[in-house]
Amino acid sequence: MKPGLPRIKSIGAVLKSYFDYCGRCGKKREIVDGYTNFGSPYDAEPPEPVNICAKCVEEEVKMWIALDTMPAHWIRANYETKLAEILGFEWVYLPGCSWGAWQPIEGRLNKWLPKSHQ
């Protein structure tokens, strides 16, 4: 287990919880967090939000830590802010836009690059 992971277990407490089907595992559980993915140019409406249970929040956090990158969601999940602190990313608004993207903090080591390129 990586340092910082236990801190993220209660992140979903920010969202008012309720019972519904988890958008990740499909089971009827208490929903504690959620996000909305980007749609495509062919969509008439924005995509439906993906609501996730506490167990799936932990699984997603572990997955993004293993991948050493941040997710790209149109509407961010609550857990992404703490995940960004752990992985060394910051939210940066794109020039001329009202939205942004996760960018690595200067000096962050990328485990996928060879050491000669870091």
VMD Tcl script that builds the backbone (N, CA, C; Angstrom):
set m [mol new atoms 354]
animate dup $m
set s [atomselect $m all]
$s set {name element resname resid chain x y z} {
  {N N MET 1 A 0.847 -1.178 0.000}
  {CA C MET 1 A 0.000 0.000 0.000}
  {C C MET 1 A 0.892 1.241 0.000}
  {N N LYS 2 A 0.581 2.192 -0.878}
  {CA C LYS 2 A 1.388 3.401 -0.996}
  {C C LYS 2 A 0.997 4.392 0.094}
  {N N PRO 3 A 1.963 5.223 0.518}
  {CA C PRO 3 A 1.618 6.243 1.505}
  {C C PRO 3 A 0.579 7.196 0.919}
  {N N GLY 4 A -0.332 7.647 1.743}
  {CA C GLY 4 A -1.352 8.569 1.300}
  {C C GLY 4 A -2.662 7.897 0.935}
  {N N LEU 5 A -2.638 6.615 0.594}
  {CA C LEU 5 A -3.860 5.929 0.181}
  {C C LEU 5 A -4.891 5.844 1.300}
  {N N PRO 6 A -4.520 5.554 2.552}
  {CA C PRO 6 A -5.525 5.494 3.603}
  {C C PRO 6 A -6.266 6.820 3.810}
  {N N ARG 7 A -5.603 7.961 3.497}
  {CA C ARG 7 A -6.255 9.255 3.676}
  {C C ARG 7 A -7.446 9.420 2.756}
  {N N ILE 8 A -7.439 8.739 1.646}
  {CA C ILE 8 A -8.428 8.984 0.607}
  {C C ILE 8 A -9.702 8.152 0.795}
  {N N LYS 9 A -9.741 7.271 1.771}
  {CA C LYS 9 A -10.886 6.380 1.949}
  {C C LYS 9 A -12.171 7.128 2.247}
  {N N SER 10 A -12.117 8.268 2.909}
  {CA C SER 10 A -13.342 8.959 3.298}
  {C C SER 10 A -13.648 10.156 2.414}
  {N N ILE 11 A -13.049 10.232 1.259}
  {CA C ILE 11 A -13.254 11.399 0.400}
  {C C ILE 11 A -14.695 11.543 -0.037}
  {N N GLY 12 A -15.387 10.455 -0.267}
  {CA C GLY 12 A -16.757 10.523 -0.737}
  {C C GLY 12 A -17.723 11.150 0.251}
  {N N ALA 13 A -17.297 11.421 1.476}
  {CA C ALA 13 A -18.181 11.989 2.486}
  {C C ALA 13 A -18.637 13.394 2.118}
  {N N VAL 14 A -17.961 14.050 1.179}
  {CA C VAL 14 A -18.333 15.405 0.782}
  {C C VAL 14 A -19.689 15.401 0.083}
  {N N LEU 15 A -19.944 14.416 -0.752}
  {CA C LEU 15 A -21.201 14.296 -1.481}
  {C C LEU 15 A -22.251 13.690 -0.557}
  {N N LYS 16 A -23.464 14.247 -0.547}
  {CA C LYS 16 A -24.532 13.666 0.270}
  {C C LYS 16 A -24.809 12.263 -0.249}
  {N N SER 17 A -24.674 11.284 0.587}
  {CA C SER 17 A -24.798 9.902 0.129}
  {C C SER 17 A -26.267 9.481 0.035}
  {N N TYR 18 A -26.518 8.539 -0.853}
  {CA C TYR 18 A -27.827 7.951 -1.051}
  {C C TYR 18 A -27.630 6.573 -1.664}
  {N N PHE 19 A -28.674 5.769 -1.712}
  {CA C PHE 19 A -28.566 4.423 -2.256}
  {C C PHE 19 A -29.057 4.409 -3.698}
  {N N ASP 20 A -28.256 3.835 -4.555}
  {CA C ASP 20 A -28.588 3.693 -5.967}
  {C C ASP 20 A -27.645 2.638 -6.545}
  {N N TYR 21 A -27.750 2.389 -7.831}
  {CA C TYR 21 A -26.844 1.438 -8.469}
  {C C TYR 21 A -25.538 2.133 -8.818}
  {N N CYS 22 A -24.436 1.499 -8.431}
  {CA C CYS 22 A -23.105 2.039 -8.704}
  {C C CYS 22 A -22.850 1.957 -10.211}
  {N N GLY 23 A -22.355 3.031 -10.781}
  {CA C GLY 23 A -22.069 3.071 -12.210}
  {C C GLY 23 A -20.836 2.287 -12.601}
  {N N ARG 24 A -20.076 1.824 -11.626}
  {CA C ARG 24 A -18.850 1.065 -11.919}
  {C C ARG 24 A -19.064 -0.430 -11.707}
  {N N CYS 25 A -19.596 -0.813 -10.549}
  {CA C CYS 25 A -19.769 -2.242 -10.260}
  {C C CYS 25 A -21.189 -2.727 -10.540}
  {N N GLY 26 A -22.154 -1.804 -10.652}
  {CA C GLY 26 A -23.523 -2.170 -10.977}
  {C C GLY 26 A -24.352 -2.666 -9.809}
  {N N LYS 27 A -23.791 -2.687 -8.603}
  {CA C LYS 27 A -24.525 -3.172 -7.430}
  {C C LYS 27 A -25.264 -2.015 -6.760}
  {N N LYS 28 A -26.354 -2.334 -6.088}
  {CA C LYS 28 A -27.101 -1.314 -5.356}
  {C C LYS 28 A -26.372 -1.060 -4.043}
  {N N ARG 29 A -25.786 0.112 -3.945}
  {CA C ARG 29 A -24.976 0.474 -2.772}
  {C C ARG 29 A -25.167 1.945 -2.447}
  {N N GLU 30 A -24.563 2.362 -1.350}
  {CA C GLU 30 A -24.580 3.777 -0.992}
  {C C GLU 30 A -23.643 4.522 -1.938}
  {N N ILE 31 A -24.150 5.515 -2.624}
  {CA C ILE 31 A -23.367 6.304 -3.570}
  {C C ILE 31 A -22.679 7.426 -2.800}
  {N N VAL 32 A -21.358 7.522 -2.933}
  {CA C VAL 32 A -20.606 8.521 -2.176}
  {C C VAL 32 A -19.854 9.513 -3.055}
  {N N ASP 33 A -19.760 9.269 -4.351}
  {CA C ASP 33 A -19.026 10.171 -5.235}
  {C C ASP 33 A -19.526 9.968 -6.664}
  {N N GLY 34 A -19.098 10.814 -7.556}
  {CA C GLY 34 A -19.511 10.675 -8.939}
  {C C GLY 34 A -18.770 11.640 -9.834}
  {N N TYR 35 A -18.829 11.379 -11.130}
  {CA C TYR 35 A -18.205 12.242 -12.131}
  {C C TYR 35 A -18.994 12.114 -13.423}
  {N N THR 36 A -18.731 13.017 -14.346}
  {CA C THR 36 A -19.357 12.963 -15.666}
  {C C THR 36 A -18.251 12.951 -16.705}
  {N N ASN 37 A -18.290 11.974 -17.575}
  {CA C ASN 37 A -17.293 11.861 -18.636}
  {C C ASN 37 A -17.558 12.882 -19.733}
  {N N PHE 38 A -16.557 13.102 -20.572}
  {CA C PHE 38 A -16.749 13.910 -21.766}
  {C C PHE 38 A -17.609 13.133 -22.743}
  {N N GLY 39 A -18.442 13.822 -23.473}
  {CA C GLY 39 A -19.248 13.192 -24.507}
  {C C GLY 39 A -18.508 13.235 -25.833}
  {N N SER 40 A -19.245 13.005 -26.895}
  {CA C SER 40 A -18.665 13.089 -28.234}
  {C C SER 40 A -19.382 14.202 -28.993}
  {N N PRO 41 A -18.840 14.638 -30.124}
  {CA C PRO 41 A -19.507 15.689 -30.899}
  {C C PRO 41 A -20.888 15.266 -31.412}
  {N N TYR 42 A -21.156 13.969 -31.424}
  {CA C TYR 42 A -22.424 13.464 -31.940}
  {C C TYR 42 A -23.518 13.399 -30.883}
  {N N ASP 43 A -23.169 13.659 -29.621}
  {CA C ASP 43 A -24.159 13.596 -28.546}
  {C C ASP 43 A -25.052 14.835 -28.560}
  {N N ALA 44 A -26.360 14.624 -28.496}
  {CA C ALA 44 A -27.293 15.742 -28.417}
  {C C ALA 44 A -27.324 16.324 -27.008}
  {N N GLU 45 A -27.084 15.492 -26.019}
  {CA C GLU 45 A -27.094 15.899 -24.619}
  {C C GLU 45 A -25.783 15.470 -23.966}
  {N N PRO 46 A -25.409 16.125 -22.866}
  {CA C PRO 46 A -24.214 15.661 -22.136}
  {C C PRO 46 A -24.427 14.240 -21.617}
  {N N PRO 47 A -23.347 13.481 -21.412}
  {CA C PRO 47 A -23.492 12.122 -20.882}
  {C C PRO 47 A -24.057 12.129 -19.463}
  {N N GLU 48 A -24.647 11.018 -19.091}
  {CA C GLU 48 A -25.177 10.863 -17.731}
  {C C GLU 48 A -24.023 10.782 -16.735}
  {N N PRO 49 A -24.211 11.299 -15.517}
  {CA C PRO 49 A -23.166 11.171 -14.503}
  {C C PRO 49 A -22.949 9.711 -14.112}
  {N N VAL 50 A -21.727 9.387 -13.723}
  {CA C VAL 50 A -21.376 8.057 -13.234}
  {C C VAL 50 A -21.292 8.169 -11.714}
  {N N ASN 51 A -22.240 7.558 -11.014}
  {CA C ASN 51 A -22.254 7.571 -9.550}
  {C C ASN 51 A -21.552 6.320 -9.049}
  {N N ILE 52 A -20.672 6.485 -8.060}
  {CA C ILE 52 A -19.878 5.345 -7.593}
  {C C ILE 52 A -19.939 5.190 -6.072}
  {N N CYS 53 A -19.834 3.921 -5.649}
  {CA C CYS 53 A -19.865 3.577 -4.225}
  {C C CYS 53 A -18.462 3.722 -3.615}
  {N N ALA 54 A -18.371 3.622 -2.313}
  {CA C ALA 54 A -17.104 3.807 -1.607}
  {C C ALA 54 A -16.057 2.775 -2.042}
  {N N LYS 55 A -16.484 1.522 -2.227}
  {CA C LYS 55 A -15.543 0.478 -2.634}
  {C C LYS 55 A -14.955 0.804 -4.011}
  {N N CYS 56 A -15.787 1.274 -4.917}
  {CA C CYS 56 A -15.307 1.596 -6.269}
  {C C CYS 56 A -14.452 2.862 -6.280}
  {N N VAL 57 A -14.727 3.799 -5.361}
  {CA C VAL 57 A -13.860 4.980 -5.240}
  {C C VAL 57 A -12.447 4.518 -4.890}
  {N N GLU 58 A -12.332 3.605 -3.921}
  {CA C GLU 58 A -11.021 3.079 -3.533}
  {C C GLU 58 A -10.347 2.368 -4.700}
  {N N GLU 59 A -11.118 1.571 -5.451}
  {CA C GLU 59 A -10.555 0.859 -6.605}
  {C C GLU 59 A -10.079 1.825 -7.679}
  {N N GLU 60 A -10.859 2.886 -7.929}
  {CA C GLU 60 A -10.452 3.871 -8.933}
  {C C GLU 60 A -9.189 4.604 -8.502}
  {N N VAL 61 A -9.117 4.965 -7.229}
  {CA C VAL 61 A -7.922 5.652 -6.728}
  {C C VAL 61 A -6.694 4.757 -6.888}
  {N N LYS 62 A -6.811 3.494 -6.519}
  {CA C LYS 62 A -5.696 2.555 -6.675}
  {C C LYS 62 A -5.296 2.428 -8.148}
  {N N MET 63 A -6.292 2.399 -9.053}
  {CA C MET 63 A -6.009 2.273 -10.479}
  {C C MET 63 A -5.237 3.491 -10.987}
  {N N TRP 64 A -5.681 4.702 -10.620}
  {CA C TRP 64 A -5.001 5.904 -11.098}
  {C C TRP 64 A -3.607 6.036 -10.488}
  {N N ILE 65 A -3.431 5.595 -9.253}
  {CA C ILE 65 A -2.090 5.621 -8.650}
  {C C ILE 65 A -1.176 4.645 -9.383}
  {N N ALA 66 A -1.683 3.459 -9.725}
  {CA C ALA 66 A -0.882 2.483 -10.475}
  {C C ALA 66 A -0.527 3.010 -11.866}
  {N N LEU 67 A -1.450 3.739 -12.496}
  {CA C LEU 67 A -1.191 4.308 -13.818}
  {C C LEU 67 A -0.343 5.577 -13.746}
  {N N ASP 68 A -0.231 6.167 -12.553}
  {CA C ASP 68 A 0.561 7.369 -12.316}
  {C C ASP 68 A 0.082 8.542 -13.175}
  {N N THR 69 A -1.216 8.680 -13.290}
  {CA C THR 69 A -1.791 9.785 -14.047}
  {C C THR 69 A -3.140 10.150 -13.451}
  {N N MET 70 A -3.713 11.236 -13.938}
  {CA C MET 70 A -5.011 11.697 -13.455}
  {C C MET 70 A -6.098 11.389 -14.472}
  {N N PRO 71 A -7.332 11.163 -13.997}
  {CA C PRO 71 A -8.436 10.955 -14.929}
  {C C PRO 71 A -8.812 12.269 -15.621}
  {N N ALA 72 A -9.470 12.162 -16.752}
  {CA C ALA 72 A -9.958 13.340 -17.473}
  {C C ALA 72 A -11.481 13.260 -17.524}
  {N N HIS 73 A -12.133 13.965 -16.618}
  {CA C HIS 73 A -13.592 13.979 -16.559}
  {C C HIS 73 A -14.097 15.379 -16.849}
  {N N TRP 74 A -15.260 15.464 -17.483}
  {CA C TRP 74 A -15.863 16.761 -17.758}
  {C C TRP 74 A -16.264 17.429 -16.443}
  {N N ILE 75 A -16.948 16.686 -15.586}
  {CA C ILE 75 A -17.234 17.147 -14.225}
  {C C ILE 75 A -16.475 16.221 -13.289}
  {N N ARG 76 A -15.544 16.789 -12.542}
  {CA C ARG 76 A -14.627 15.993 -11.723}
  {C C ARG 76 A -15.312 15.354 -10.523}
  {N N ALA 77 A -14.764 14.213 -10.108}
  {CA C ALA 77 A -15.195 13.541 -8.876}
  {C C ALA 77 A -14.532 14.230 -7.691}
  {N N ASN 78 A -15.119 14.082 -6.527}
  {CA C ASN 78 A -14.552 14.677 -5.317}
  {C C ASN 78 A -13.186 14.080 -4.975}
  {N N TYR 79 A -12.993 12.787 -5.256}
  {CA C TYR 79 A -11.728 12.146 -4.889}
  {C C TYR 79 A -10.545 12.663 -5.707}
  {N N GLU 80 A -10.782 13.309 -6.822}
  {CA C GLU 80 A -9.688 13.728 -7.700}
  {C C GLU 80 A -8.777 14.775 -7.072}
  {N N THR 81 A -9.306 15.630 -6.203}
  {CA C THR 81 A -8.483 16.662 -5.570}
  {C C THR 81 A -7.423 16.032 -4.662}
  {N N LYS 82 A -7.822 15.080 -3.829}
  {CA C LYS 82 A -6.850 14.390 -2.961}
  {C C LYS 82 A -5.902 13.533 -3.781}
  {N N LEU 83 A -6.415 12.912 -4.829}
  {CA C LEU 83 A -5.575 12.103 -5.709}
  {C C LEU 83 A -4.499 12.964 -6.359}
  {N N ALA 84 A -4.863 14.182 -6.743}
  {CA C ALA 84 A -3.895 15.100 -7.350}
  {C C ALA 84 A -2.771 15.441 -6.379}
  {N N GLU 85 A -3.100 15.607 -5.102}
  {CA C GLU 85 A -2.075 15.877 -4.083}
  {C C GLU 85 A -1.113 14.703 -3.966}
  {N N ILE 86 A -1.655 13.492 -3.995}
  {CA C ILE 86 A -0.822 12.293 -3.868}
  {C C ILE 86 A 0.087 12.134 -5.076}
  {N N LEU 87 A -0.459 12.337 -6.283}
  {CA C LEU 87 A 0.304 12.103 -7.513}
  {C C LEU 87 A 1.143 13.295 -7.965}
  {N N GLY 88 A 0.898 14.477 -7.412}
  {CA C GLY 88 A 1.676 15.649 -7.795}
  {C C GLY 88 A 1.145 16.357 -9.028}
  {N N PHE 89 A -0.164 16.579 -9.083}
  {CA C PHE 89 A -0.794 17.308 -10.183}
  {C C PHE 89 A -1.515 18.523 -9.624}
  {N N GLU 90 A -1.754 19.512 -10.501}
  {CA C GLU 90 A -2.542 20.676 -10.125}
  {C C GLU 90 A -3.524 20.990 -11.253}
  {N N TRP 91 A -4.662 21.615 -10.891}
  {CA C TRP 91 A -5.677 21.980 -11.867}
  {C C TRP 91 A -5.296 23.316 -12.485}
  {N N VAL 92 A -5.204 23.360 -13.797}
  {CA C VAL 92 A -4.822 24.570 -14.514}
  {C C VAL 92 A -5.916 24.875 -15.534}
  {N N TYR 93 A -6.437 26.105 -15.481}
  {CA C TYR 93 A -7.429 26.510 -16.479}
  {C C TYR 93 A -6.728 26.776 -17.800}
  {N N LEU 94 A -7.294 26.285 -18.877}
  {CA C LEU 94 A -6.705 26.450 -20.195}
  {C C LEU 94 A -6.933 27.878 -20.687}
  {N N PRO 95 A -5.954 28.462 -21.390}
  {CA C PRO 95 A -6.077 29.858 -21.830}
  {C C PRO 95 A -7.310 30.066 -22.713}
  {N N GLY 96 A -8.108 31.069 -22.357}
  {CA C GLY 96 A -9.287 31.402 -23.137}
  {C C GLY 96 A -10.460 30.473 -22.938}
  {N N CYS 97 A -10.369 29.556 -21.982}
  {CA C CYS 97 A -11.441 28.581 -21.753}
  {C C CYS 97 A -11.960 28.692 -20.329}
  {N N SER 98 A -13.160 28.195 -20.118}
  {CA C SER 98 A -13.711 28.190 -18.767}
  {C C SER 98 A -13.497 26.838 -18.094}
  {N N TRP 99 A -12.750 25.937 -18.723}
  {CA C TRP 99 A -12.441 24.642 -18.126}
  {C C TRP 99 A -10.928 24.467 -18.105}
  {N N GLY 100 A -10.487 23.402 -17.513}
  {CA C GLY 100 A -9.053 23.191 -17.368}
  {C C GLY 100 A -8.674 21.743 -17.512}
  {N N ALA 101 A -7.469 21.446 -17.040}
  {CA C ALA 101 A -6.946 20.086 -17.118}
  {C C ALA 101 A -5.946 19.892 -15.978}
  {N N TRP 102 A -5.729 18.647 -15.623}
  {CA C TRP 102 A -4.719 18.320 -14.613}
  {C C TRP 102 A -3.352 18.384 -15.273}
  {N N GLN 103 A -2.451 19.133 -14.660}
  {CA C GLN 103 A -1.084 19.257 -15.167}
  {C C GLN 103 A -0.122 18.812 -14.074}
  {N N PRO 104 A 0.972 18.128 -14.444}
  {CA C PRO 104 A 1.959 17.747 -13.423}
  {C C PRO 104 A 2.613 18.992 -12.815}
  {N N ILE 105 A 2.819 18.951 -11.537}
  {CA C ILE 105 A 3.521 20.038 -10.856}
  {C C ILE 105 A 4.978 20.002 -11.291}
  {N N GLU 106 A 5.559 21.167 -11.462}
  {CA C GLU 106 A 6.953 21.230 -11.902}
  {C C GLU 106 A 7.850 20.474 -10.930}
  {N N GLY 107 A 8.721 19.633 -11.460}
  {CA C GLY 107 A 9.614 18.830 -10.643}
  {C C GLY 107 A 9.058 17.456 -10.296}
  {N N ARG 108 A 7.829 17.174 -10.720}
  {CA C ARG 108 A 7.226 15.859 -10.459}
  {C C ARG 108 A 7.936 14.805 -11.289}
  {N N LEU 109 A 8.252 13.680 -10.668}
  {CA C LEU 109 A 8.890 12.588 -11.390}
  {C C LEU 109 A 7.836 11.738 -12.075}
  {N N ASN 110 A 8.053 11.436 -13.326}
  {CA C ASN 110 A 7.143 10.583 -14.083}
  {C C ASN 110 A 7.778 9.201 -14.158}
  {N N LYS 111 A 7.102 8.198 -13.593}
  {CA C LYS 111 A 7.708 6.867 -13.531}
  {C C LYS 111 A 7.771 6.190 -14.898}
  {N N TRP 112 A 7.077 6.728 -15.909}
  {CA C TRP 112 A 7.088 6.117 -17.231}
  {C C TRP 112 A 8.240 6.631 -18.094}
  {N N LEU 113 A 8.859 7.751 -17.723}
  {CA C LEU 113 A 9.982 8.267 -18.497}
  {C C LEU 113 A 11.283 7.645 -18.010}
  {N N PRO 114 A 12.217 7.394 -18.925}
  {CA C PRO 114 A 13.525 6.933 -18.479}
  {C C PRO 114 A 14.198 8.007 -17.635}
  {N N LYS 115 A 15.032 7.617 -16.695}
  {CA C LYS 115 A 15.663 8.579 -15.789}
  {C C LYS 115 A 16.482 9.620 -16.538}
  {N N SER 116 A 17.010 9.256 -17.713}
  {CA C SER 116 A 17.803 10.219 -18.483}
  {C C SER 116 A 16.951 11.359 -19.017}
  {N N HIS 117 A 15.615 11.189 -19.100}
  {CA C HIS 117 A 14.728 12.221 -19.617}
  {C C HIS 117 A 14.004 12.993 -18.526}
  {N N GLN 118 A 14.245 12.667 -17.268}
  {CA C GLN 118 A 13.538 13.354 -16.180}
  {C C GLN 118 A 14.315 14.538 -15.695}
}
mol reanalyze $m
mol bondsrecalc $m
mol representation Tube
mol addrep $m
